[in-house]
Amino acid sequence: MVTVTGAFSFGEANLQWRRCWNSRARLGWFLKRGKALARILVIGASKGIGLEAVRQGLACGHEVRAFARGADQIPLSSEKLERCKGDALNSRDVAAALQGVDAVIQALGVPMRPDTVLNTVHLFSESTRILTSAMEEAGVSRLICVTGFGAGDSRKRINPLQRIPFEMALGRVYDDKSVQEKIIRSSALDWVIARPVILTNGPMTGRYRVLVDAEAWRGGFISRADVAHFVIEQVENDAYLGKPPVLLKFPLLGRHAVTRGKFQTKFSMGLERRQGRRSARAAWLSQTLI
């Protein structure tokens, strides 16, 4: 496989910034070396990260098979796009969709409804059990799966103040995503598990942090388009095989937190002032008590 992405080391936390390639330059890079572009199966292709992955995969020159129950409603048009209507929980549909592909991107999601919050979720684990088995039988080895920050061993890195609302709203979803990750890890596939933080509808920038070191994992924000950028790159990139990096654009707290532009600056400055006042009060109180 060919690594097509440039990255540079960022501090002791082993962070890496991703640089966006112009799609024409990327296509020329492949053609100059006589490399054929990949045929990708995107599962969960009708919305969110999956739809963005389809769009960006086509822009990079890949052939994309878009698999979803609503595949016929995907608002994209290309000679290299194949719509494949099917159910991720149907083993026959999955096996048929795998024919002739080089890599699979799994980007399933569930709507946030009361039944999702209150009932046990099985979509991620059951669909992944079907998918990994079918991939091994079909001889398709590369799987790029999107789960999220809070799945698997990243759950303990959630800020204590966020843990209670996270467990209340997303606990059952991420319980199943943790099982999903275990199934992938125990498979014989060449896998990458992408764990994005809180998702936004912002544009694709190609500049975000890929946090491999568990000590660097933390909450924040990243656009669905940037997550799609990362997963498309992993089709030809071996750097993160067997790893579950956390993807982050803006940290949840700090100088560049929460939003962009003027509101972000004002919020950060206000937060720093409040933290400064708290520190001053704590210092005064400690002196008073002593």
N, C-alpha and C positions, 0 to 999 in steps of 0.2 A: 504494500500500500504506500501511498505518497502523502507526505505531510505538506499541506498547502498553505499553512497559516504561519504568519510571523508573530512572534511574541517575545517580550523581554521580561526579565526578572523584576519584581517590584517588592523590595523590602524583604525583611526576614520572614515574613508570613508566607512566602512562596506564592505571592499573588502574581497573576499575569493579566496584562491588558490584551484584548483581542483587537486586531486591526481589520477593518473591512476592506475586502478586495472589490475593485470594480468588476462587474460580471464579465465584461468583454476581456479585461486583462486576464481574468481567471481562465476563461475559455481558451484564450490564446496560449496561456501557459501549458494547458493540457495538450492542445493540438501540436505545439512545437515539439513536445516530447513523445508524441504518438500515443498518448494515453486516452483510452475511451472513457467518456463520462459515465457515471453510474446510472443504474436503473433502481430507483428508490421506491419502496412501499411506505406510505405514510398512513398509519392507523389512527383514526380520530382526526380526519383531514378536513372536516366541514366547518370547524370553528377554532378560535383561539390560536394556540401555538401550532397546532396541526395545519391550519389553513395558512398561517404565515410560513411554515416550513415548505408547503407546496409551492407557494408563490416564490420564495427565495430559491428553492431547488430548481424551478424552471428558469429563473433569471440566471442561474449559474450554468445552465445548459444541460442539466440532468434530465433524464426521462423519469417522470413521476407518476406512480399509480396511487391515486387518492382513494383510500378505503374509508367508507363511513356509511351509516344507514341513510344519510341524506346526501350521498355523493352527487346525485343528479342536480342538487341545488348549489353546488360550489360555484361562486361567481368569478371563475377564471376561464381563460380560453388560451389554448396552446396546442400545437401539433404534438408536443411531447407530454401532454397531460392525458392520462387514462383514468376515467372515473370508474370506480369499482364499488358498487352498492353491496353492502353486506353487514353482518353482525359480528362484532369482535368476540362474542360468546358462542358463536357457531363454528365448530371445528372445520366443517366442510368449506364454509365461506373463507376462513383464514387460509386453509391449505390451498385453495384455488388462487387466492390473491398472491401467494408466495411464489408462484411459478415464474421463473425467469428473472427474479430480482436479485440485486447484489447486496442490498442493505435494507434494514427495516427501522423506521422511526415510529415509536409508540408514544402518542401524545393524547391519551384519553383524559376526559374530564367528566365531572358530574355537576349538575346544577345545584346551587345552594337553595334547598327547599327544606321545610320542616322535617320531612321524612328522611332526608339525607343526614340531618343533624341528630335525629332521634333513633333511627334504625341502623342496624349493622350493614356495612357496605361490603360487597363482594366483587364488584366489577373489576377492580384492578388486579386482584390476585387470580381470579378465575380466568380472565382474559389472558393474563400473562402465562398462566400454566398451559393454556391451549396454544398460545403463540410459541413459547420456547420449545415445546414438544414438536410442533409442526415445522419450526425452523430447522431443528436437528434432523428431522426426517427428510426435509427438502434440500439439505446441504447448504442452507443460507446461514452464514456464521455471524454476521455483524448486526448487533442490536443497539440502538441508541434510544434509551427510555427516559421520559420526563416524569419525575415524581415531584419532589418539592422539599424545601427546607423544613424539617420537622419529621421527615421519614427516616426510619432506621436509626443509626447512631447519631444523627444530627439533632434528634429531638431534645437531647439533654443540653444542647447549646442554645435553646430558646431562652430569651431573657425571662427571668422569674416573673416580672410584671406582665409579660405577655402570655405566660403559660396558661393561666386560668381561662382567659377568653379563647385562646387557641384550642384548649381541650374541650371547651363547651361547644364551639362552633365547628371545629374541624377534627376533633379527636377520633371519631369513628372512620372518617375518610382516611386519615393518616395511619390509623391502625392497619387498614387494608393496604395502603401503600407500603408500609413496612414489610408486610408479608410478600407483596409484589417484589420488593428488592431482594428478599431472601431467595425467592424462586429464581430470579435472574442470576444471583451470585452462585447458586448451586448448579447452574446449567453449564454446558460445555461451550457456550457461545463466547464470541469476542464482544464484550458489552461495555457500554458507557452509560452510567446513570447520571442524568443532569438533575440537580436540585435547585431550581430557581427559588428566590425569595418571593415576597409579595409582588404579584403581577400587575402591570399597568398597560394601558393601551397606547403608550408612547411610540415614537418612531424607532426604526432600526438605526443604531449609531455605530455598531461594531466595536464599541469601546466599553468594556465592562470587566469586572474582576472574576477570575476563575479560581476559587478558593479550594485548594487541594488539602492543605494542612488543616486538620480538625480544630486546632487552637485558633485558627483565623475565622472559623465559621461564625456568622452572626446574621441577624435579621436586616432587612432593608427592602429595596425596591428595584425592579428591573422590568423592562417592557417585554411583552410577548414576542415582539419582533426581534429583540436581541437574543432571547432564548432560542428562537428559530434559527438565527444566525449561527449560534454555537452548535446546535444539533446537526445542521447541514454540513458544517465543517468537519464534524466527526465521521462523516461518511468516508473520507479519505485520510483522516488524521489518526495516527496511532498513539499520540501523546497521552491520551487519557483512558486508554483501554484498561479495563479492570478497576476503574476509579469512579467514585461518586462525588464529583466536585459540586460545591455550592456556587451559584451564579448570582452576582451582585453588581448593581450599577451604583445606587446611592445607599449608604448605610442608614439604618433606622434612626440613629442618633448621631449627632456630630455636626461638623462644619458644613457638610454637603448633604444634609439629611432631608428626607420627606418629599420635597418638590423642587422644581427648577425655577429659575428666574427670581423676581423680586420677592415673592412670597417665601421662597426657600431662604433667601438671605435674611429677611426679617425674622423668620421663625428661628433660624439658627442663632442670630444675635440675641433674640429674646431668651432663648434657652440658655445660652452662655451667661447672660446677665442673671437669670434666676439661679443657675448653678453657683455663680459667684456669690450671690446674696446668701444662699444656703450655707456655703462654706464659711462665710464671714460670721453668720449667726452661730454655727457650730463651734467655731473657734472662740467666740465670745462666751458661749455657754460653758465650754470646757474650762476656760479661765475662771469663770464665776464659780463653778463647782469646786475647782481646785482651791 
